[in-house]
Amino acid sequence: MRVTAAGTKRVSMAALICTRPGHRPRLIYRIHLDRGPAKGRRKGFTEADYARLLDAAHQQLDGPIVLVWDNLNTHVSRRMRQMIDARLWLTVYQLPPYAPEFNPVEGVWAHLKRSLANLTKHSLDQLTALVKTRLKRMQYRPGLIAKTGLDFRPP
């Protein structure tokens, strides 16, 4: 039996955990579906996808954003830097090269993966619906989405 990854499909996710003193933390996320191979197309999020996520967060939060970001290649690319520089309401700090303990979104992904363990879905659409449902539930669990080693209190 021949098996290849040529037909690989995936659900990619990007999320921001937003904190503000005196308010519950918020989880703002986007889902990207890759339905299979296509020449020249990225499988995951592009810089433009991340910029749209940041623009949506800015609109929802109605204020400036201080973003603490990991070092994913898309986050640190020249194109992303240009998009960040064009948004005067956005300040970005990079995490150290490997510091998942400081990235609160890592806890969200770990919880989501554990909640999906041992589940079988028959289609990409079923998996996507389940992921969206689980992320929606997490939005209302502030204790889960606020775990981090960073201190967000003003000095």
N, C-alpha and C positions, 0 to 999 in steps of 0.2 A: 504494500500500500504506500503510495507516494503522498506525502503531506508537505505542503510549503506554507510559508507565511504570506504568500502573495495576496490572499483574500482577507488579511487581518483587518478587523474593524476595531475601533476603540472609542471610548467615551473619555474625554479629557475634561478636567475641571480646574478652574482658577477661583480663588476666593480672597477676600479681604476681611480681616476682623477689625472692626472699627470701635475704638473706645473713646469716651469723653467723660471727664470727671462728673459724677452725679447722675450719669445715665447708664442704662444697661448696655453691654457690648452688643454690636450688631455684626451679623455675618452677611456679606454681600458676595454673591457668587455668579459665575457664568459656566455654562456647559458647552463643549464643542464636540460635535460628532464627526468621526472620520469613518465614512462608509466603505473605505477600501482604497486601493492604490490609484493614484493619478499622477502622471508625470509633472514634476515641478511644484506640486502642492505640498505644503507642510502638513504633517499629521496632527500636530498640536496647535497651541495658541501662537499667533504671530504678534509682533509688536503692536500692530493696529488693533488686534483683539484686546490686548492688555490696556491700550489707551482708551478703548471704548468702555472697558470695565471701570477704569479710573474716572472717566467722564461721568458715567452713571453714578458712581459713588459720590462724586462731587455734587451732582444734582440732588441726590437723595439726602445727603448730609448738610447741604446748603452752607458750606464753609470751607476754609482752607484744609488741606490734608497734609499730614506728616506721615510719610510712608516708610516703613522699615521693611526692606526687601532682601531676599536671599540673592545668591549669585548665579541664578539660572542664566544661561547664555543669552536668552532673549531679554532678560531684565537689564543686562549690562551692555547690550549692543550699542553701536554708534547711533543706529536709527532710533532706538528707545531713548537714548540720552537726548536726542533732538526733540522727540515728542515731549519728554519731561520738561526740557528747557522752555518749550512753548506754552507751558501751563504755569502761569505765575502763582497760582493757588496751591501748587504742589511742591513739597520739599521731600527729598528722598535721602535716606540713609541706608547704606549697605550693611548687612550682617557680615561677620567674619566668614571666611571661606566655608567652614563646615561648622554650623552652630544650630542644629535642629532644635536644641533645647530652648533657644530664644525665639523660635518662630512658632507663634501660637497656631498657625494654620496646620502645622504638622500634626498637632493633636486632633484636629478636625479630620484630617485624612486618615489617621490611624483608627479613630473611632468609626468612620465610615467603612473602612475596609473590614474591620472586625464585624460590623453589622451585616456585611454582605457575604461573609464567609459561609460556605456550605449551601449557598443558594444557587439554583440553576435557572437561568433565564434563556428563553429560546430565541430571542431576537435582540438586536441592538436597541430597538424602541422600548422593549420591556425593561431592559437594564437601565436605560436612560430615565424612564418613568420612576423606577425604584430609587435610583440615585437622587433624583429631584425630590422625591418624597422624604427620603432620609435627611437630606440637607435642609429641607423646609422645617422638619422637626427640630433639627439642631439649632435653628435660628432662635428658638424659644427656650434654649437651655443655656443661660448666661454663664453658669458655672463651668460648663464644658468648653465654651468658646473663649473664655478669658484666661485660660491657663498659660502662663508664660513666665520666663525668668526675667523679663524686662519690667522696669518700674515706670509706669506711665504718668505718675503724679508730677505736676509742675514743680520746679525747684523752689 
